[in-house]
Amino acid sequence: MLTSAGNHGVVCATDDVSAKIEDLQLTLGEGPCIDSVRDGSPVLISDLGALGDFSGERWPAFLEGAGAAGARAVFAFPLRIGAISVGAMDLYRDQPGGLAADELPAALMAADAAAYALLHMDSSPEVTGQGALDSGTTYHPQVHQATGMVQVQLGVSTNEAFLRLRARAFATNRSLVDLAADVVERRIRFSTEDE
């Protein structure tokens, strides 16, 4: 989940590849999901290995990581209800190829359903179907907790603290979720001396 208001998080991933794709985008701050939320339109990349594609220059680290995870095509759809942006949904293929004529409308309907489910996540499981979603849920509150801890440790804004957390994860070649867990467990502390 990435909203235009600056809220970041992963709500659900269906398998290890999709979890890696989401973790990469959350950690790096780049990728089709990020662009989809920013622009409010789908981002359809049918071949992540096409070097002439704009995404090669735009998302170099994401492309490397997504390819290593096994993704060969990624399709991001903004999750919106009217003017409300609640995030984005990524779909991927393990082979290059675009969405077929019947797959694009299905993906758009899935994005609408996902937006509705996110908007009503606090409702009962019967309304949202969350009972079936629980097994794939990958929401990590530690990222938000760690952001707050870094904010206090450095005396910076929430956005700056999140950027510092992401930068440290990238610089140390770690997942943002793993680094956040270390911050929350007080195994890692940010200080102004680190700058």
Salt bridges, closest charged atoms under 4 A:
ASP35 OD1 - ARG38 NH1 3.03
ASP35 OD2 - ARG58 NE 3.18
ASP39 OD1 - ARG38 NE 3.00
GLU103 OE1 - ARG93 NH2 2.64
GLU160 OE2 - ARG164 NE 2.70
ASP182 OD2 - ARG174 NH2 2.74
ASP182 OD1 - ARG187 NE 2.73
ASP194 OD2 - ARG168 NH2 3.06
GLU195 OE2 - ARG164 NH1 2.51
